[in-house]
Amino acid sequence: MWVALVVLIVMSLAGLAMMRQMGTGISVAGNVAFKQNATSTADVGTEAARAWFVAQPTVVLESDSVAQGYYATWSGTWGSTVDPTQFNWATGAATATVGAGAADTAMGNTSQYIIQRLCRDPGSVQAPTQTCSDLEDDTSRGKGSFDYTSSPLPPSFKPYFRVTTRVVGPRNTVSFTQVILN
């Protein structure tokens, strides 16, 4: 009788351990799903940022526009780089709006972004003292045909932009993505 009682207690403890293990696995799987959903929603912020800076004339992109989450330099007011976990997202970022009934809104995700022009100083990218990261020269791509009899056009430089997107979702899910655009 004592042996049967000990075996019953051991089996009960093993069953409880298995139930606890399954609950932890389900919880981890749920958290991974929320994180993946938040990361996929980051596209909304990246696309909103791209649409904003593509629509702006060059002169607007030469100075900060904090209300739109745009910074004309890579350093801004936070130092030499942006650490997305330390950045003040409440005051320095733009919030991406999504269409009514979109899946990310239904899931409770909020997408915010900042755009940094990858230049050291505000102002024109063609200023003599300006330093920009990886400037793209439109004339170096070999577009069209070359006419060596006429004088060449002056190069048109386009700086690169870093878009950092932060998505906050349910269960305190936070996801960051960064994209370099031109």
C-alpha positions, 0 to 999 in steps of 0.5 A: 500500500505504501508503494502504491501511494508513493508511486501515485505521488510521483506520478502526480508530480510528473503530471504537474511538471508536464502541465507547467512545461506545456504552459511555458511553451505555449507562452513562449510561442505566443510571445514570439508570435506577437514579436513577429507581428510587430516586426512585420508591422514595421513596414507601415512606418518605413513606407510612411517615412519613405513617402514623406521624404520622397514628396519633399523638395530638396530644400526642406530636407536640408534642415530638421523637421522634428514634427515629421520625425526628420533629422537632417544629420546623422547625429541630431540632438542625441549624439553621434548615433541613434540608439532606438532604445534610448531615443525619446519616441514621445517627442521626436518621432512621427506616428505612421497612420494605417488604413481603417480596419488594417490588421496591425490596428486590430492587433493593437500595434502602433508604428512610429518612425524617424528619418535621418539624412546621413550627413554630418551637417544640415544644409546642402549636400553639395556644400564644400564642408559637407560630409555625407555617408555614401553619396550617390552620384547620378552620373556614375550609373551609366544611364542613357547614352554618353555624348562626349562632344558636349560638356558633362552635366554637373553631378547631382548628389543624393544622400542616403537616409536611415529610417528607424521604425519602432512598433509597440504592440500588445503585451509590451511587445516592442520591435525596431527595424532600420532601413537605408533608403536613397 
